[in-house]
Amino acid sequence: MSTLEPLYTIKVTCLNCDHEFKTSRVRPSFKKAVRTDADFCAYYKNENPDYYVVRVCPKCGFTSTENSATRITENQKKLIKTQINVRWIERDFGGKRDWDTALETYKLALLSAQTIGDSQTIIASLLQHIAWLYRYKGEHEQEQRFLKFCLDSYIHVYENEGIGANNARLLYLIGEINRRVGNFNEAVQWFSRVINDKNIMDAAMIRASREQWTVLREQMMAKKMDLPDQMKDSE
């Protein structure tokens, strides 16, 4: 009896050039994380499903995820042509991916998203995944660099894309990323919003914010930092 392979392929049609190509995915039964960081970065024993999120057209180089824009205008195609197609050397990312290949696909996806002006939510998510890839390798400087880019994008989403005010997961993430890049006072403010806003009903995110609030408080005390008033109240 043959054992089930973790990868399977799907067919995708490129939005830019209409070329049909195959890309790999990880089977749902193999997607169990062995642990997850507080900012949702997951670790897997076998194939990492995050390595296979990005779809790269081997013909023209346009790269997307299943959450990316679903239509491209003629104007966007012109931008893709001048910023991506002209530099593209045909290659296929459809098979098994290692860390280096995964990083390359995410950076290609980021370039495509920025070229067509995709939503900041997509761009923030791609930046966060790049930061996670560097975390897997222990490349702290690069991880921090991309977390800061990602933080700026998530704040932009909060301020401009109309999904911010009661989106507990987004508020929590902005708090947690602030904590990870050392913006401790900002992290306090964002966690406070999740914990104290009566309109927020997301129990899991309220609980996570309380947990990270405690972690943050310990970090600030260990660094002998002045605790903000909200934290003094919880002493």
C-alpha positions as CSV (number, residue, x, y, z in Angstrom):
1,M,0.0,0.0,0.0
2,S,1.5,3.3,-1.1
3,T,1.8,6.1,1.5
4,L,0.2,9.4,0.8
5,E,2.5,12.1,-0.4
6,P,2.2,15.4,1.5
7,L,2.2,17.4,-1.8
8,Y,-0.4,17.5,-4.5
9,T,-0.6,19.8,-7.6
10,I,-3.4,22.1,-8.8
11,K,-3.8,23.9,-12.1
12,V,-3.7,27.7,-12.0
13,T,-4.3,30.2,-14.9
14,C,-2.1,33.2,-14.8
15,L,-4.1,36.4,-14.5
16,N,-1.6,38.3,-16.5
17,C,-0.8,36.1,-19.5
18,D,-3.5,33.4,-19.3
19,H,-0.8,30.7,-19.2
20,E,-2.0,27.5,-17.4
21,F,0.5,26.0,-15.0
22,K,0.8,23.6,-12.1
23,T,1.7,24.5,-8.5
24,S,2.0,22.3,-5.5
25,R,0.0,22.4,-2.2
26,V,0.3,20.6,1.0
27,R,-2.6,18.1,1.8
28,P,-4.8,19.3,4.6
29,S,-4.0,16.1,6.6
30,F,-0.4,17.1,6.7
31,K,-1.0,20.7,8.0
32,K,-0.7,20.1,11.7
33,A,1.7,22.5,13.3
34,V,3.9,21.2,16.1
35,R,3.9,24.7,17.7
36,T,2.9,28.3,16.9
37,D,4.4,31.6,18.0
38,A,2.2,34.3,19.4
39,D,2.1,36.2,16.1
40,F,0.8,33.0,14.3
41,C,4.1,31.8,12.8
42,A,3.7,28.0,12.7
43,Y,6.3,25.3,12.8
44,Y,5.8,21.9,11.0
45,K,7.5,18.5,11.3
46,N,7.1,17.7,7.6
47,E,6.4,20.0,4.7
48,N,5.6,23.6,5.6
49,P,2.3,24.6,3.9
50,D,3.5,28.2,4.0
51,Y,6.2,27.3,1.5
52,Y,3.5,26.6,-1.1
53,V,1.1,29.5,-0.7
54,V,2.6,31.5,-3.5
55,R,1.9,30.8,-7.2
56,V,4.5,31.8,-9.7
57,C,3.7,31.8,-13.4
58,P,6.7,30.2,-15.1
59,K,6.0,32.0,-18.4
60,C,5.7,35.7,-17.4
61,G,6.8,35.8,-13.7
62,F,3.6,37.3,-12.4
63,T,3.1,35.9,-8.9
64,S,0.1,35.8,-6.6
65,T,-1.7,33.9,-3.8
66,E,-5.3,32.7,-3.6
67,N,-6.1,35.9,-1.7
68,S,-4.6,38.2,-4.2
69,A,-6.5,40.4,-6.6
70,T,-8.8,38.3,-8.9
71,R,-8.7,40.7,-11.9
72,I,-5.9,42.7,-13.6
73,T,-6.6,45.8,-15.6
74,E,-4.8,46.6,-18.9
75,N,-3.0,49.4,-17.1
76,Q,-1.7,46.9,-14.5
77,K,-0.6,44.6,-17.2
78,K,1.5,47.4,-18.7
79,L,3.2,47.9,-15.3
80,I,3.8,44.1,-15.0
81,K,5.4,44.1,-18.4
82,T,7.8,46.9,-17.6
83,Q,8.6,45.9,-14.0
84,I,8.4,42.1,-14.1
85,N,8.1,40.5,-17.6
86,V,11.2,42.2,-19.1
87,R,13.5,40.9,-16.4
88,W,11.9,37.5,-16.1
89,I,13.9,34.3,-17.0
90,E,11.4,31.4,-17.4
91,R,11.6,28.9,-14.6
92,D,9.2,26.6,-12.8
93,F,8.4,26.7,-9.1
94,G,5.7,24.0,-9.3
95,G,7.5,21.2,-7.5
96,K,8.9,20.7,-4.0
97,R,10.2,23.9,-2.4
98,D,13.0,24.4,0.1
99,W,13.6,27.5,2.3
100,D,15.5,29.4,-0.4
101,T,12.8,28.7,-3.1
102,A,10.0,29.7,-0.7
103,L,11.8,33.0,0.1
104,E,12.2,33.7,-3.6
105,T,8.5,33.0,-4.3
106,Y,7.4,35.4,-1.5
107,K,9.7,38.1,-2.7
108,L,8.3,37.7,-6.2
109,A,4.8,37.8,-4.8
110,L,5.6,41.0,-2.9
111,L,7.0,42.6,-6.1
112,S,3.9,41.6,-8.1
113,A,1.5,42.9,-5.3
114,Q,3.4,46.2,-5.1
115,T,3.5,46.5,-8.9
116,I,-0.3,46.2,-9.4
117,G,-1.1,48.1,-6.2
118,D,-2.8,45.2,-4.4
119,S,-4.4,45.7,-1.0
120,Q,-2.2,46.6,2.0
121,T,-3.7,43.5,3.7
122,I,-2.1,41.2,1.1
123,I,1.2,43.2,1.2
124,A,1.3,43.1,5.0
125,S,0.7,39.3,5.0
126,L,3.5,38.7,2.5
127,L,5.9,40.9,4.5
128,Q,5.0,38.9,7.6
129,H,5.6,35.6,5.9
130,I,9.0,36.8,4.8
131,A,9.8,37.8,8.4
132,W,8.8,34.3,9.5
133,L,11.0,32.6,6.9
134,Y,14.0,34.6,8.3
135,R,12.9,33.5,11.8
136,Y,13.0,29.8,10.8
137,K,16.7,30.4,9.9
138,G,17.5,32.5,13.0
139,E,18.3,35.5,10.8
140,H,17.2,38.0,13.5
141,E,18.3,41.2,11.7
142,Q,16.4,40.4,8.5
143,E,13.4,39.2,10.5
144,Q,13.2,42.5,12.4
145,R,13.6,44.4,9.2
146,F,10.6,42.7,7.6
147,L,8.5,42.8,10.8
148,K,8.9,46.6,10.8
149,F,7.8,46.8,7.1
150,C,4.9,44.5,8.0
151,L,3.9,46.6,11.0
152,D,3.7,49.8,8.9
153,S,1.5,47.9,6.4
154,Y,-0.8,46.6,9.1
155,I,-1.2,50.1,10.6
156,H,-2.0,51.4,7.2
157,V,-4.7,48.7,6.9
158,Y,-6.1,49.7,10.3
159,E,-6.2,53.4,9.4
160,N,-7.3,53.2,5.8
161,E,-9.0,50.0,4.7
162,G,-12.0,50.3,6.9
163,I,-11.7,46.9,8.7
164,G,-9.7,48.2,11.6
165,A,-11.8,49.4,14.5
166,N,-13.3,46.1,15.7
167,N,-11.0,43.7,14.1
168,A,-9.5,42.1,17.2
169,R,-7.0,39.9,15.3
170,L,-5.6,42.9,13.5
171,L,-5.3,45.0,16.7
172,Y,-3.7,42.1,18.5
173,L,-1.2,41.5,15.7
174,I,-0.2,45.2,15.6
175,G,0.4,44.9,19.4
176,E,2.4,41.7,19.1
177,I,4.6,42.9,16.3
178,N,5.2,46.1,18.2
179,R,6.3,44.0,21.1
180,R,8.6,41.9,18.9
181,V,10.4,44.9,17.4
182,G,10.8,46.5,20.8
183,N,8.1,49.2,20.6
184,F,6.9,48.3,24.1
185,N,4.8,51.4,24.9
186,E,3.0,51.1,21.5
187,A,2.3,47.4,22.2
188,V,0.7,48.3,25.5
189,Q,-1.7,50.7,23.7
190,W,-2.8,48.1,21.1
191,F,-3.3,45.2,23.5
192,S,-5.3,47.6,25.7
193,R,-7.7,48.3,22.9
194,V,-8.4,44.6,22.5
195,I,-8.8,44.0,26.2
196,N,-10.9,47.1,27.1
197,D,-13.0,47.8,24.0
198,K,-16.6,46.6,24.9
199,N,-17.4,46.2,21.1
200,I,-14.8,43.5,20.7
201,M,-16.3,40.0,21.3
202,D,-13.4,37.9,20.0
203,A,-12.7,35.8,23.2
204,A,-9.6,34.1,21.7
205,M,-7.9,37.4,20.8
206,I,-8.9,39.0,24.1
207,R,-7.3,36.1,25.9
208,A,-4.2,36.2,23.7
209,S,-3.9,40.0,24.3
210,R,-4.0,39.4,28.1
211,E,-1.3,36.7,27.8
212,Q,1.0,38.9,25.8
213,W,0.3,41.8,28.0
214,T,1.7,39.7,30.9
215,V,4.8,38.8,28.7
216,L,5.3,42.4,27.8
217,R,5.0,43.6,31.4
218,E,7.7,41.1,32.5
219,Q,9.9,42.2,29.6
220,M,9.5,45.9,30.6
221,M,10.2,45.1,34.3
222,A,13.3,43.1,33.3
223,K,14.6,46.1,31.3
224,K,13.8,48.4,34.3
225,M,11.5,50.4,32.1
226,D,8.9,52.8,33.5
227,L,5.5,51.0,33.3
228,P,2.7,52.9,31.7
229,D,-0.3,53.8,33.9
230,Q,-2.5,50.9,32.5
231,M,0.1,48.4,33.7
232,K,0.5,50.0,37.1
233,D,-3.2,49.5,37.6
234,S,-2.7,45.7,37.1
235,E,0.0,45.4,39.7
